[in-house]
Amino acid sequence: MGHKDLSNFGKLFSEFKTAILSDVDIRKMLYYDSPDALSREAPSIETVSSYIFNAPLVESGIEDFGRNTYIMIDLARIDTDTEDEDPSKDIIAVFAITPVTTFTNWMLDDNKIRILEMTTRIINKIDNHKFSPSGKAYIPNIERTIISKQLFGYYIRVVITDNQVQEEF
């Protein structure tokens, strides 16, 4: 079996974060807890950059992060044993991008749901886009997740492959 290199997947944390932060509406929803968040002025990327964490889901969210709404990015799974003819060719990674908010911040004006709006925008920034690994990011499903009595989110599953073929010299 050939050498496996996971370094391209490590780059995805910052690449996903950069893509997500490029959306002004996501920045508004992260920064403003009020229902009128979408009609307010967008904060700078620097202002809300710390509202996106490279971490797995945790129950204590609000106390740990000091925010009511935030996004977590985690590398949930790496499959190095594909069913391809040559299992050293591709490595498949599954990332979890999870926008989270409290029940009291759930609704936005015009009966919009804050994390559903965030999820829609994240999908548009990530799904079918090219990042460091060789394959395009693919979002096969999204699941609601309850993190604690007051924190709710959507677990956005992002699948991406990296072709690991190495030429013999």
N, C-alpha and C positions, 0 to 999 in steps of 0.2 A: 504494500500500500504506500502511496506517495506521501510526501510532506504536506501537512495541513497548516494553513496560515489564516488566522482569524482577524488579522489587523484591519482589514477593510471594514469589518463589522464594527470595530471600535470607533471608526471615523463617523459612523452613522448617527451617534448620539448628537454630535454638534451639527451635522448636516440636517438632521430632522429638526432640531431646535431652530436653526437659522431659517429653514423653510417656513416653519410655523410662525415665527416672529415677524416674517415679512408681511403677514396679513394684519392690516390695521384693525379690523374688527375683532380679531382674536386678542390683540393687545388691549383694546377697550374693555372686552369682557373679563380679561384677567385683572385689570387694574381697578375698574369701577364696580363696586358691589351693588349699585343701585339699578333698578329696572330700566332706567334710561341710558344705560351704558353705551348702546350702539349710536345714540345721538350726540354723544359727547366727543370732545377732542381726543384724538389718539395720543397716548403717551409714547415716548420714544422707546426704541428697542432696548436701550440701556436701562431704562426705568423698569421694564417688566422682564428683562432677561432672567432675573433670579426667581421668577415665578414658574419657571420650567425646570424640573429637577430630573436628574439622571438617577432614578431610584425605583425600586419595586414598590408596589402598593403597600401602604402602611396604615394601620387603623388610627393612629393618633394625629394624623395630618395637620389639623388646625394648630395644635400646640407645637408641633415640630416645625412647621413652616411659617406660622404667623400669618397665614392667608386663608381667606374663605374660598377662593377659586384659584386653582393652579393646574398644571399639567405635569404628569410623570412619564418619563420615557425609560423603558427597561428592556433589556435583552432577555426574553423569556425562555428561549429554547434555541439550540443549535443542533442540527441533524447532520452528522458527518458520514452517516452510513446510508446513502441513498440507494435506490433500487436500480440505478443506472448500470450499464455493463461494466463501467469502470468507476467504482465508488470514490476514487481519489479525485474525480473531475469536479464535482459540485459540492458545495457546502450550502445548506439551507438554514437560514436564520429566521426566527419569529420574534419580532419586537412587539412590545405592548406600549401604545401611546394612549394615555388615559387622562382626559380632561375630567376634573373633579370640582364639585361645588357643594355648598351646604344647602339644605332644604330651604332655608330662608332666602337664599340667593338664586333659587331655581328658575324663577320666572323673570322674563324681560318684558318691556312694553310690547303691545300688540300680540299678547298671548304667545310669545316665543319662549322656548325653553333654552336657557343659557347653554347647557352642555350639548344639547342637540345642535344648536347654532355653531358652537365651537367644533363639534365633531364634523359637521358638514364642511367647514372651512379646512380642517385638517386633512380630510379625505382629498379635497381638491388640490392641496399642496403636496401630498405624498403619493397617492395612488397613481400608478402607471408613470411615475417619474423616475429618472435615472439618477442614481447616487453612486458612491464609491465602488461598491461591488458591481460585478458585471451585469447582473440582471436588473430589471426594473422592479420597483416596489409594487406589491400587489396586496390589496386589502380584501381578504375573502369574507370577513364577517366582523360584526361589532356586537358586543354584549354589554348590557347594563350590569354594573357592579355596585354592591353596597359595601362601603368601606367601614363605616361605623354607624351609630345611631343618627348622626347628623350629616355624614358625607356620602355622596352618591357620585357615580361617574359612568362613563362609557369606555369599555376596554376595546380599543381599536387594534385588531390583530393585523400586523404588517409582515408579510412574508417577502423575503428577498434572497436571491441566490448569488453565490460568488463562484465563478468557474475557476477551478484550481489546477487546470492543466499546465504542466510545466514541460517545456521542450527539453529533450535529452541532447547533450552536446557530445 
